[in-house]
Amino acid sequence: MKVRYFAWMKKTVGVPEEEVTPPADIDTVGDLIVWLRSRSPGHAEALAEGAAFGAAVDQRTATFDVKLAGAREVAFFPPFTGG
């Protein structure tokens, strides 16, 4: 699965994207976030509990309870506004 990071999250994690193979028990976006935090201090900071960021699964905005089954890409991004 490809994981992509945008804006300040990319800088904090240290890469714009990475290929990961999460363990089989990683079922949701939230599970993935918890697992990714353990990859490096940058991941832990960017994906910290209480930090403001959103997610998308296969280019569709997703809440953290969305299932990852069959997902090819997960992206994390800071909050944005429209106008």
N, C-alpha and C positions, 0 to 999 in steps of 0.2 A: 504494500500500500504506500502511496506517495503522501507525504505530509508536507504542506506548504505553509509558510509564515509570511505575513505581510507587515509593512510599515515598521514600527519600533520593535515588533515581535521578532522580525527577521534579524535585526541587529542584535537583540538580546540573546537569541538562541545561537546566532553565529552562522547560520546558513539560511538560504531562502527556501530550500526544500530538502527533503531526505526520503529515502526509501526505508521503510521499517517493516518488520514482521512481528507484530504483537503476539504475545502468548494467546493460546486458544481461549482463555477465560476472559479476554477483553471483548466485551459484548456491545458496549455503547460508546458514544463520543466521550461521555464522562469517564468511563473506564480507561479509555485511551489517554485522556488528559492526565489522569493519576499515574499511569504507567510512564508516559513521556517525561513527567517531572523528574523521574529517577535517572534520566539519561545524562544530565549535566546540570551544573548550577545555573546556566543560562536558561535551560528548559524550565527548571524549577521557578525561576524568577518570572519568566514570560507567562507561564501557565499557573501562576500561584492562585491558591484558593482566595477568592475575594477580588482578584484582578478583573478589570473590565475588558472582556474580549468576546468575540462571537466565533461561530464555527459554521462551516459548510461541508456537506458530504456530497461528493460528485457534483459540485457547483450549484448545490441548492442549500440555502440557509437552513441550519439545523439547530435544534435545542440539544442539550447535553444528554438527553435520554434517548436520542435516536439510535437505532440499532445499526451496527456496522456491517452486518452480513452482506457480502458481495461488494462492498465499497472499494473503489479503486483509488480515491483521493479524498483526503480530509484537509481542509484549510482552516487556519486560525487568523483572525484579523481584529484590530482594535475597533471600538464602536465608530459608527459613521452616521451622518445625518443627511437627509435629503433636503431639497429646497425647491 
